[in-house]
Each structure stands twice: as C-alpha cells, then as structure tokens.
Amino acid sequence: MIFGKINVLLPHCMANLAALLTVHNRKAKTLACLNALFRQQGLPQDVNMQVLLVDDGCTDGTTQAIQSQFPTVRILPGTGDLFWCGGMRLAFGAAMRDGFDFYLWLNDDTILFPDALTRTLATSAKFNHQAIIVASIQDPQSGALTYGGVKRTSPRRPTQFSRIHPSEQPLPAEAMNGNCVLIPSIVAQKVGNLDSTFTHGIGDYDYGLRAKQMGLNIIVASGYYGYCPRNLPDRKQSWPKYLKWMFSPHGLPFYEWAVFTRRYAGPLWVIFYLSSYIKLLKEKVDDEIKHFYKQSLSKTS
C-alpha cells in the first residue's frame, strides 16, 4: 500500500494533506472540482485531507454552495483582487502555519481523475517525499496536454518554456503550471510560500525555478491526472482590449515580468524582457493578417 511507504518517511502515523484552492465567481466549475476531489479513490484511511479554499470576493453564491455541499471545506475570505497567486499564497500560508505533510495546489477548473491523489502520492514516495510532483492535465475533448511540467526550450532562451509530455516513467522538469502540484512538507519548508511579487500566472514558474536553484527536484508524474481546457488569450479582440490584457495580471505585467527576467535570464535580461512583449505584439499582428486574408478569400470566392 502507498501509505506504508508514507509511514516510513513521516514522523507520525497520520499523513495530513492540505488541498489548496482559490476561487472567484466560477461556482459551477468550483463545485465540479471539489466533487472530483472528494471522490478520490484508493487513498489509505490514514491519509487525512483538509481543503483550504480562498473565496476571493465571490458574488455568485459560490461560498454558500460550498458550505452546503462540502461543509468540511475551510473557507478563507479574500479581498476580491488576489488573482491566482495571491489567493494561493493566502491558502498556502494558512496551511503551512498549521503544518501539513503535503500541500496540493489545485485549480478550480481542473477535474481530477478518481485515482489522481493515490498515484501522485505513490510518485512522491518513489522520490522519498523530497520532490515537487507535477500532475499533467489534458483537454477533455482532444486529450491534448494543456498544463503540467515545463522546461526551457534552449539555454539561449531562458524565459521560453515548453510543456513536458508525460510518459510511462516520471520525468524531470524545471518549473510547472500550478493546476495540480503536490509539494511535500520538506520542500515547502525550504522554498517557502509563493512570492508576493507575483499576482497571477508567473508565480508558479517562479516557485519551481526557486526550488531548482535550491537543488530540489521537480518531477512530472507518469500519465495524466485530470481534465482542464487550456486558457488562451483572445487575439481577435480589439487592440485596446488586447493591450490591456497584455499588461494585466493575466498577461505580462511590467514590474512582475521585469523581476522574473532579472532573476532567471542572466545579464542580458533586458533583451528577453522586451522580446517577450514584441512576441505578443507579433502574434496579434499575425492573427490579424490571417483574418484579413480569410476575409479577402471569402469575398472573392
């Protein structure tokens, strides 16, 4: 049994796991995510799970629905503008103060497979519960990889990452998306919480890269662990809206991206800092050119 492996490495017989989520006005998705989480199969009876969920200013009845359907969930009030990194930092900090053996980052739009936690803990045991374990997530329609572990595409491009496709064996990674990540207590104690510099999506990459700099391992577990469609920017929106997105927490905020590139891109960080914005602008231009040609062809046909 998996729990037998856990007991050998933990200081006491009870393995306490904190599942961490932050939510904002996605009631249906949040409830579906929690439903899948509480229906996990194959977990040993002595694995005790506590869910800590940050309600970041929900106005759609999410909190009331959670309290009714999942009364054991510990709900932490947010400010309404925490975004992913801020909300997860609040939940992570509260959990670390209480002290758990494992911390599970989980996005509320991710639906776990019934054996996801059992398999993730089993992978953690293979690495003596001293590595970050990343669960790969796939699109519910196409089955394509959407979120998981990532690695740099080239040493010459230190801020460009590609997703790592899971195989039949665990694989090393350099960083990860935060959709479903298991962090043992020894790792959390060394790395600490998510950096308060980051508001939304850059924080998970930063956490992984900091862990790597400390000599810790990030492992992509074998196979897939759940469903979540990939959230992509809408390049068909108007230029003012696109630029607003580009510099928003969902895109590349000026200061946060500067901090990230200074940390991880070396002495030429300014070049990589600016090239990322140029790339986003180019993608928008390319999309508009394609759209223009499609319209021209439809008119002439």
C-alpha positions in Angstrom: 0.0 0.0 0.0 1.1 3.6 -0.7 0.5 4.5 2.9 3.1 2.0 4.1 5.7 3.9 2.1 4.5 7.2 3.5 4.7 6.0 7.1 8.3 5.1 6.8 9.2 8.6 5.9 6.8 10.7 8.0 7.4 11.4 11.7 4.0 10.1 12.7 1.4 7.7 11.5 -1.1 10.2 10.2 -0.4 11.7 6.8 -2.0 15.1 6.7 -2.6 16.7 3.2 -3.8 20.2 2.6 -5.6 20.8 -0.7 -5.4 24.5 -1.6 -7.7 26.4 -4.0 -8.5 30.0 -4.7 -11.8 30.8 -6.5 -13.7 33.8 -7.9 -17.2 33.6 -9.4 -16.9 30.2 -11.1 -19.4 28.4 -8.9 -20.2 25.5 -11.3 -16.5 24.8 -12.1 -15.6 25.1 -8.4 -18.3 22.6 -7.3 -17.3 20.2 -10.1 -13.7 20.4 -9.0 -14.5 19.8 -5.3 -16.8 17.0 -6.2 -14.0 15.2 -8.0 -11.5 16.0 -5.2 -13.8 14.5 -2.5 -14.4 11.4 -4.7 -10.8 10.3 -4.8 -10.4 6.5 -4.7 -7.7 4.3 -3.3 -6.4 6.6 -0.6 -5.4 4.8 2.6 -7.8 5.6 5.5 -5.0 7.2 7.5 -4.4 9.9 4.8 -6.3 12.9 6.2 -7.2 15.6 3.7 -8.2 19.2 4.7 -9.4 21.6 1.9 -8.4 25.2 2.4 -10.2 27.4 -0.2 -9.9 31.2 -0.6 -13.1 32.9 -1.6 -11.7 35.9 -3.4 -14.8 38.1 -3.4 -17.3 35.7 -5.0 -20.7 37.2 -5.7 -22.3 34.3 -7.5 -23.2 32.2 -4.4 -20.0 30.0 -4.5 -19.4 30.2 -0.8 -23.0 29.3 0.1 -23.0 26.4 -2.3 -19.6 25.1 -0.9 -20.9 25.4 2.7 -24.0 23.4 1.8 -22.4 20.7 -0.3 -18.9 20.4 1.3 -19.2 21.6 4.9 -15.7 20.4 5.8 -14.0 22.9 3.5 -12.3 25.6 5.4 -13.1 28.9 3.6 -10.7 31.8 3.8 -12.0 35.3 2.8 -10.0 37.1 0.1 -10.0 40.8 -0.9 -11.5 40.3 -4.3 -8.3 41.2 -6.2 -5.9 38.5 -5.2 -5.9 36.6 -8.5 -4.4 33.1 -8.6 -1.0 33.7 -7.0 -2.4 36.0 -4.3 -5.2 33.6 -3.3 -3.0 30.5 -3.4 -0.4 32.4 -1.3 -3.1 33.1 1.3 -4.2 29.5 1.4 -0.6 28.1 1.4 0.4 30.4 4.2 -2.5 29.4 6.4 -1.8 25.7 5.7 1.9 26.0 6.4 1.1 27.7 9.8 -1.0 24.7 10.7 1.6 22.3 9.5 0.8 19.5 7.0 2.8 16.7 5.5 1.7 17.5 1.9 0.3 20.6 0.1 -1.7 20.1 -3.0 -2.1 23.1 -5.4 -5.4 22.6 -7.3 -7.1 24.9 -9.8 -10.8 25.1 -9.5 -11.3 24.5 -13.3 -9.4 21.2 -13.0 -11.3 17.9 -12.7 -9.2 15.2 -11.2 -9.4 11.6 -12.2 -10.6 9.3 -9.4 -7.1 7.9 -8.7 -5.2 11.1 -9.1 -4.2 11.6 -5.5 -3.3 8.0 -5.0 -1.0 8.0 -8.0 0.5 11.4 -7.1 1.4 10.2 -3.6 2.8 7.0 -5.0 5.1 9.0 -7.2 6.1 11.2 -4.3 7.1 8.0 -2.3 9.4 7.0 -5.2 11.4 10.2 -4.5 11.3 9.9 -0.7 8.8 12.7 -0.5 11.5 15.2 -1.2 10.5 16.4 -4.7 7.7 18.6 -6.2 5.4 16.2 -8.1 3.6 17.7 -11.1 0.4 16.1 -12.4 -0.2 16.5 -16.2 -3.6 17.7 -17.2 -5.3 17.2 -20.6 -8.0 18.8 -22.7 -11.4 17.0 -22.1 -12.2 17.0 -25.8 -8.9 16.4 -27.7 -7.0 14.7 -24.9 -4.0 17.0 -25.7 -1.7 18.1 -22.9 -2.8 21.5 -21.5 -0.9 22.0 -18.2 1.9 20.3 -16.3 5.6 20.4 -16.1 7.7 22.7 -18.2 11.4 23.1 -19.3 13.4 25.7 -21.1 13.3 25.3 -24.9 17.0 26.3 -25.1 19.8 27.7 -22.9 19.9 30.7 -25.2 16.2 31.4 -24.5 16.0 31.3 -20.7 12.4 32.8 -20.5 10.8 30.5 -23.1 9.4 27.2 -21.8 7.7 24.2 -23.4 5.3 21.8 -21.8 6.7 18.3 -21.0 4.5 15.5 -22.3 4.2 12.8 -19.7 5.5 9.3 -20.4 5.3 5.9 -18.7 8.0 7.0 -16.4 8.5 10.1 -14.2 10.4 12.9 -15.9 12.4 15.9 -14.6 11.1 19.4 -15.1 12.4 22.9 -14.5 9.1 24.5 -13.4 5.4 23.9 -13.7 1.9 25.2 -14.1 0.1 25.3 -10.8 -3.0 23.3 -11.8 -2.2 20.2 -9.8 1.0 20.1 -7.9 1.9 18.1 -4.8 4.5 19.7 -2.5 5.9 17.7 0.4 6.5 19.5 3.7 10.3 19.3 3.4 10.1 21.2 0.1 7.6 23.8 1.5 9.9 24.4 4.5 12.9 25.0 2.2 11.2 27.1 -0.6 8.6 28.8 1.5 5.4 30.4 0.1 4.7 31.8 -3.4 6.4 35.1 -3.9 4.3 38.2 -3.1 5.9 40.0 -6.1 3.6 38.0 -8.4 -0.1 38.4 -8.8 -1.2 35.6 -11.1 0.4 33.2 -13.5 4.1 33.9 -13.2 4.2 32.8 -9.6 4.1 29.1 -10.2 7.0 29.2 -12.6 9.0 31.3 -10.1 8.3 28.8 -7.4 9.6 25.9 -9.4 12.7 27.8 -10.6 13.5 28.8 -7.0 13.1 25.2 -5.9 15.5 24.1 -8.7 18.1 26.8 -7.6 18.0 25.2 -4.1 18.8 21.8 -5.6 15.4 20.3 -5.2 13.8 18.1 -7.9 10.6 18.8 -9.9 9.1 15.6 -11.2 6.4 15.1 -13.9 4.4 12.1 -12.8 3.7 9.4 -15.4 0.4 9.7 -17.4 -2.4 12.1 -16.9 -4.3 13.1 -13.8 -7.3 15.2 -14.9 -9.1 17.4 -17.3 -8.8 21.2 -17.9 -9.1 23.1 -21.2 -6.3 25.5 -22.0 -7.0 29.1 -21.4 -5.6 31.1 -24.3 -5.6 34.9 -25.0 -8.3 36.2 -27.3 -6.3 37.7 -30.2 -9.4 38.6 -32.1 -10.3 41.3 -29.6 -9.7 45.0 -30.4 -6.2 46.4 -30.0 -7.1 48.5 -26.8 -8.5 45.4 -25.1 -5.6 43.2 -26.2 -3.0 45.7 -24.9 -5.0 45.9 -21.6 -4.8 42.2 -21.3 -1.1 42.1 -22.3 -0.1 44.3 -19.3 -2.7 42.9 -16.9 -2.1 40.1 -14.3 -3.3 37.6 -16.9 -0.6 38.7 -19.3 2.9 40.1 -18.6 2.7 42.9 -16.0 5.6 45.3 -16.5 7.1 45.1 -13.0 6.5 41.4 -12.3 7.9 40.3 -15.7 11.0 42.5 -15.0 11.6 40.8 -11.7 11.2 37.4 -13.3 13.6 38.0 -16.1 16.2 39.7 -13.9 16.1 36.6 -11.7 16.3 33.9 -14.4 17.6 35.4 -17.7 21.1 36.5 -16.7 22.9 39.7 -17.5 21.1 40.2 -20.8 17.7 40.0 -19.1 16.5 43.3 -20.6 16.7 41.8 -24.1 14.5 38.8 -23.0 12.2 41.2 -21.1 11.5 43.3 -24.2 11.4 40.4 -26.7 8.5 38.8 -24.8 6.3 41.9 -25.4 7.5 42.0 -29.0 6.4 38.4 -29.4 2.9 39.1 -28.0 2.5 42.0 -30.4 3.7 40.0 -33.3 1.2 37.2 -32.5 -1.6 39.8 -32.6 -0.4 41.2 -35.9 -0.1 37.8 -37.4 -3.6 36.8 -36.3 -5.0 40.0 -37.9 -3.1 39.3 -41.2 -4.6 35.8 -41.3 -8.0 37.1 -40.6 -7.7 39.7 -43.3 -6.6 37.1 -45.9 -9.5 34.8 -44.9 -12.0 37.7 -45.4 -10.4 38.6 -48.8 -10.6 35.0 -50.0 -14.3 34.7 -48.9 -15.2 37.8 -50.8 -13.5 36.6 -54.0 -14.9 33.1 -53.8 
